Amino acid sequence: MLNLVRRPSPWPYALEDLAAMPEDSWGRELHDFLAGRELDYLPKYEEHDAYHALLGYGTTVTEELKLQAFMFGNGSATVAGRVLLALGAVVFPSKWPVLRGEYRRGRRSSPLRRFPTAALIPEPLDEVRFKMCIV
């Protein structure tokens, strides 16, 4: 349903483009993240996939909730992400301490929405994390 209203900018990188990037780049990390899980991009959510790689979150339910908690704390959460986080917190109250920690991690980082994700994909991952104050 969200895809009916979402109109993100076209993602400029094919998976083959990412594979050809330097090993220390965010793009190569994204490639390895997807390839290691035998995944392709989730259409219209390529930037979301890139955030998984940037922040070091996996693809389990818990890891997705951690990403959403980070994004909420960071001020960069989407409406759908906020809803997902709220539902996850209700269904998995035992995860609250972990989610609180990720929320705080997001608060300490620069707002991701202020950075041009696609333009930073070729950059060294450590430098991108430093620019964004990600610990």
Backbone as CSV, one residue per row, in Angstrom:
resi,resn,N_x,N_y,N_z,CA_x,CA_y,CA_z,C_x,C_y,C_z
1,MET,0.820,-1.192,0.000,0.000,0.000,0.000,0.868,1.261,0.000
2,LEU,1.960,1.221,0.792,2.845,2.383,0.831,3.455,2.676,-0.537
3,ASN,3.709,1.635,-1.314,4.319,1.844,-2.623,3.416,2.593,-3.587
4,LEU,2.138,2.672,-3.283,1.232,3.437,-4.127,1.468,4.938,-3.983
5,VAL,1.956,5.367,-2.833,2.159,6.798,-2.589,3.629,7.196,-2.545
6,ARG,4.529,6.244,-2.320,5.960,6.561,-2.255,6.498,6.837,-3.657
7,ARG,7.237,7.904,-3.789,7.851,8.256,-5.060,9.309,8.672,-4.831
8,PRO,10.143,7.720,-4.371,11.541,8.092,-4.137,12.263,8.358,-5.457
9,SER,13.353,9.077,-5.374,14.184,9.300,-6.561,14.721,7.954,-7.038
10,PRO,14.909,7.813,-8.334,15.454,6.544,-8.839,16.826,6.270,-8.226
11,TRP,17.058,5.038,-7.846,18.336,4.643,-7.248,19.351,4.467,-8.380
12,PRO,20.499,5.133,-8.287,21.420,5.151,-9.427,22.365,3.957,-9.552
13,TYR,22.311,3.002,-8.631,23.302,1.923,-8.640,22.660,0.547,-8.798
14,ALA,23.140,-0.192,-9.787,22.797,-1.606,-9.894,23.711,-2.366,-8.932
15,LEU,23.339,-3.577,-8.586,24.185,-4.377,-7.693,25.584,-4.582,-8.279
16,GLU,25.671,-4.699,-9.589,26.982,-4.859,-10.236,27.850,-3.617,-10.027
17,ASP,27.212,-2.435,-10.009,27.956,-1.194,-9.746,28.560,-1.230,-8.351
18,LEU,27.791,-1.708,-7.397,28.271,-1.774,-6.017,29.426,-2.756,-5.886
19,ALA,29.330,-3.888,-6.583,30.374,-4.914,-6.519,31.706,-4.393,-7.036
20,ALA,31.659,-3.430,-7.960,32.880,-2.879,-8.553,33.491,-1.749,-7.723
21,MET,32.826,-1.331,-6.664,33.334,-0.232,-5.838,34.461,-0.721,-4.929
22,PRO,35.295,0.214,-4.452,36.383,-0.179,-3.550,35.868,-0.934,-2.319
23,GLU,36.687,-1.849,-1.829,36.273,-2.693,-0.706,35.882,-1.918,0.537
24,ASP,36.477,-0.752,0.738,36.175,0.011,1.952,34.999,0.961,1.790
25,SER,34.323,0.919,0.634,33.240,1.865,0.366,31.918,1.408,0.963
26,TRP,31.034,2.379,1.170,29.678,2.084,1.631,28.966,1.215,0.591
27,GLY,29.196,1.517,-0.683,28.562,0.743,-1.742,28.957,-0.715,-1.715
28,ARG,30.234,-0.977,-1.501,30.688,-2.372,-1.435,30.101,-3.062,-0.211
29,GLU,30.000,-2.339,0.902,29.376,-2.901,2.107,27.911,-3.234,1.832
30,LEU,27.224,-2.371,1.110,25.835,-2.628,0.746,25.749,-3.861,-0.156
31,HIS,26.626,-3.945,-1.124,26.647,-5.125,-1.997,26.842,-6.393,-1.167
32,ASP,27.838,-6.387,-0.304,28.133,-7.569,0.506,26.988,-7.907,1.454
33,PHE,26.331,-6.876,1.977,25.174,-7.074,2.852,24.069,-7.821,2.098
34,LEU,23.756,-7.366,0.894,22.692,-7.982,0.112,23.114,-9.352,-0.437
35,ALA,24.294,-9.421,-1.023,24.761,-10.676,-1.629,24.938,-11.767,-0.577
36,GLY,25.436,-11.399,0.590,25.641,-12.379,1.655,24.350,-12.985,2.161
37,ARG,23.248,-12.316,1.920,21.927,-12.803,2.339,21.106,-13.293,1.148
38,GLU,21.760,-13.316,-0.024,21.101,-13.701,-1.272,19.841,-12.868,-1.518
39,LEU,19.996,-11.553,-1.303,18.899,-10.613,-1.495,19.211,-9.682,-2.649
40,ASP,18.170,-9.129,-3.226,18.286,-8.050,-4.192,17.740,-6.814,-3.485
41,TYR,17.850,-5.661,-4.121,17.236,-4.475,-3.554,15.748,-4.716,-3.343
42,LEU,15.211,-4.115,-2.298,13.774,-4.053,-2.127,13.337,-2.828,-2.934
43,PRO,12.556,-3.015,-4.018,12.197,-1.866,-4.871,11.589,-0.709,-4.076
44,LYS,12.096,0.476,-4.369,11.707,1.741,-3.737,12.233,1.885,-2.308
45,TYR,13.003,0.897,-1.847,13.565,0.942,-0.490,15.079,0.750,-0.516
46,GLU,15.701,1.138,-1.615,17.134,0.965,-1.746,17.893,1.755,-0.675
47,GLU,17.417,2.956,-0.376,18.067,3.763,0.650,17.934,3.090,2.020
48,HIS,16.798,2.502,2.277,16.592,1.752,3.518,17.589,0.590,3.605
49,ASP,17.773,-0.125,2.499,18.751,-1.209,2.468,20.154,-0.666,2.752
50,ALA,20.454,0.499,2.189,21.765,1.111,2.423,21.964,1.462,3.893
51,TYR,20.899,1.886,4.568,21.006,2.189,5.998,21.293,0.936,6.814
52,HIS,20.741,-0.196,6.418,21.077,-1.449,7.105,22.584,-1.672,7.070
53,ALA,23.161,-1.507,5.886,24.601,-1.717,5.731,25.404,-0.661,6.489
54,LEU,24.992,0.582,6.406,25.684,1.677,7.086,25.717,1.482,8.599
55,LEU,24.585,1.088,9.147,24.436,1.025,10.600,24.756,-0.342,11.185
56,GLY,24.938,-1.334,10.330,25.315,-2.657,10.807,24.165,-3.498,11.338
57,TYR,22.966,-3.244,10.883,21.810,-4.022,11.315,21.520,-5.122,10.307
58,GLY,21.136,-6.288,10.800,20.777,-7.412,9.951,19.353,-7.305,9.460
59,THR,18.772,-8.458,9.148,17.445,-8.476,8.536,16.408,-9.233,9.358
60,THR,16.736,-9.608,10.578,15.737,-10.268,11.421,14.737,-9.227,11.909
61,VAL,13.667,-9.694,12.504,12.659,-8.776,13.053,13.308,-7.854,14.081
62,THR,14.117,-8.415,14.965,14.783,-7.601,15.991,15.692,-6.560,15.360
63,GLU,16.453,-6.962,14.344,17.370,-6.021,13.690,16.606,-4.908,12.977
64,GLU,15.473,-5.238,12.371,14.652,-4.211,11.727,14.110,-3.234,12.766
65,LEU,13.687,-3.753,13.906,13.197,-2.874,14.978,14.322,-1.988,15.506
66,LYS,15.534,-2.532,15.596,16.678,-1.725,16.027,16.929,-0.581,15.048
67,LEU,16.842,-0.882,13.747,17.007,0.161,12.741,15.939,1.236,12.900
68,GLN,14.695,0.817,13.103,13.612,1.784,13.250,13.766,2.613,14.521
69,ALA,14.257,2.000,15.602,14.496,2.748,16.838,15.603,3.787,16.618
70,PHE,16.662,3.392,15.913,17.727,4.336,15.580,17.161,5.500,14.773
71,MET,16.413,5.186,13.730,15.876,6.224,12.852,14.927,7.156,13.605
72,PHE,14.150,6.615,14.516,13.244,7.441,15.314,14.049,8.389,16.199
73,GLY,15.043,7.857,16.878,15.897,8.701,17.714,16.654,9.732,16.906
74,ASN,16.957,9.400,15.670,17.732,10.244,14.778,16.902,11.349,14.140
75,GLY,15.590,11.257,14.279,14.720,12.238,13.633,14.554,11.984,12.150
76,SER,14.888,10.776,11.705,14.837,10.441,10.285,13.852,9.320,9.975
77,ALA,13.003,8.974,10.928,12.052,7.880,10.727,10.908,8.301,9.819
78,THR,10.463,7.362,9.012,9.281,7.584,8.191,8.043,7.265,9.032
79,VAL,6.890,7.624,8.529,5.643,7.287,9.220,5.532,5.769,9.345
80,ALA,5.828,5.057,8.263,5.755,3.595,8.296,6.739,3.021,9.321
81,GLY,7.919,3.595,9.399,8.916,3.143,10.371,8.462,3.358,11.802
82,ARG,7.814,4.476,12.042,7.297,4.758,13.385,6.199,3.777,13.772
83,VAL,5.326,3.477,12.817,4.255,2.517,13.072,4.858,1.140,13.358
84,LEU,5.822,0.735,12.545,6.477,-0.553,12.743,7.135,-0.625,14.117
85,LEU,7.821,0.428,14.518,8.469,0.462,15.824,7.445,0.363,16.945
86,ALA,6.362,1.095,16.833,5.318,1.045,17.868,4.722,-0.355,17.969
87,LEU,4.411,-0.961,16.830,3.867,-2.319,16.847,4.874,-3.307,17.435
88,GLY,6.122,-3.164,17.042,7.163,-4.050,17.560,7.341,-3.911,19.056
89,ALA,7.262,-2.690,19.556,7.396,-2.459,20.999,6.238,-3.080,21.775
90,VAL,5.057,-3.083,21.167,3.888,-3.694,21.819,3.994,-5.216,21.796
91,VAL,4.379,-5.757,20.653,4.438,-7.206,20.495,5.649,-7.818,21.218
92,PHE,6.749,-7.068,21.286,7.985,-7.576,21.891,8.466,-6.666,23.018
93,PRO,7.740,-6.578,24.121,8.162,-5.689,25.203,9.533,-6.057,25.793
94,SER,9.945,-7.298,25.625,11.262,-7.699,26.134,12.394,-7.014,25.370
95,LYS,12.111,-6.459,24.201,13.126,-5.783,23.379,13.312,-4.314,23.758
96,TRP,12.503,-3.798,24.670,12.580,-2.376,25.003,13.979,-1.901,25.381
97,PRO,14.714,-2.612,26.241,16.063,-2.116,26.586,16.981,-1.993,25.359
98,VAL,16.917,-2.957,24.472,17.733,-2.913,23.255,17.294,-1.757,22.364
99,LEU,15.992,-1.602,22.196,15.466,-0.532,21.348,15.782,0.841,21.930
100,ARG,15.734,0.953,23.241,16.088,2.220,23.899,17.550,2.576,23.607
101,GLY,18.419,1.573,23.652,19.832,1.809,23.336,20.033,2.271,21.903
102,GLU,19.288,1.685,20.971,19.406,2.083,19.571,18.798,3.468,19.337
103,TYR,17.731,3.770,20.060,17.140,5.113,20.010,18.193,6.144,20.444
104,ARG,18.884,5.846,21.524,19.924,6.769,22.016,21.081,6.889,21.031
105,ARG,21.434,5.777,20.404,22.480,5.807,19.377,22.062,6.741,18.244
106,GLY,20.806,6.661,17.847,20.295,7.546,16.799,20.330,9.006,17.213
107,ARG,20.003,9.278,18.477,20.021,10.667,18.988,21.427,11.255,18.939
108,ARG,22.430,10.420,19.176,23.821,10.893,19.193,24.388,11.122,17.795
109,SER,23.746,10.576,16.791,24.225,10.694,15.411,23.583,11.907,14.733
110,SER,24.254,12.387,13.701,23.672,13.471,12.898,22.452,12.931,12.155
111,PRO,21.446,13.763,11.922,20.255,13.298,11.199,20.613,12.783,9.798
112,LEU,20.348,11.528,9.557,20.705,10.908,8.281,19.989,11.573,7.115
113,ARG,18.790,12.087,7.347,18.014,12.700,6.259,18.710,13.931,5.689
114,ARG,19.700,14.452,6.386,20.421,15.649,5.907,21.534,15.303,4.910
115,PHE,21.814,14.025,4.748,22.924,13.606,3.899,22.406,12.991,2.602
116,PRO,23.073,13.271,1.493,22.669,12.699,0.202,23.168,11.250,0.087
117,THR,22.342,10.323,0.489,22.745,8.918,0.567,23.390,8.430,-0.721
118,ALA,22.713,8.582,-1.836,23.232,8.047,-3.096,24.598,8.643,-3.440
119,ALA,24.809,9.909,-3.151,26.088,10.549,-3.457,27.214,10.016,-2.579
120,LEU,26.881,9.513,-1.405,27.900,9.019,-0.482,28.210,7.536,-0.643
121,ILE,27.435,6.820,-1.429,27.619,5.375,-1.598,29.047,5.009,-2.041
122,PRO,29.679,5.765,-2.946,31.046,5.394,-3.342,32.121,5.723,-2.302
123,GLU,31.772,6.488,-1.282,32.746,6.962,-0.297,33.158,5.854,0.678
124,PRO,34.352,5.986,1.271,34.768,5.007,2.289,33.772,4.985,3.448
125,LEU,33.370,3.795,3.843,32.342,3.628,4.868,32.737,4.287,6.187
126,ASP,33.978,4.123,6.600,34.404,4.733,7.865,34.300,6.253,7.825
127,GLU,34.613,6.850,6.664,34.515,8.305,6.530,33.057,8.767,6.582
128,VAL,32.175,8.004,5.960,30.753,8.340,5.986,30.238,8.266,7.417
129,ARG,30.580,7.198,8.116,30.144,7.064,9.519,30.689,8.203,10.364
130,PHE,31.927,8.618,10.096,32.507,9.735,10.844,31.745,11.031,10.566
131,LYS,31.449,11.312,9.291,30.696,12.519,8.911,29.343,12.562,9.598
132,MET,28.730,11.393,9.733,27.387,11.296,10.296,27.390,11.091,11.813
133,CYS,28.583,11.061,12.391,28.734,10.867,13.852,28.098,9.562,14.319
134,ILE,28.237,8.517,13.534,27.664,7.210,13.891,28.692,6.423,14.677
135,VAL,28.273,5.992,15.850,29.148,5.157,16.684,28.686,3.718,16.629
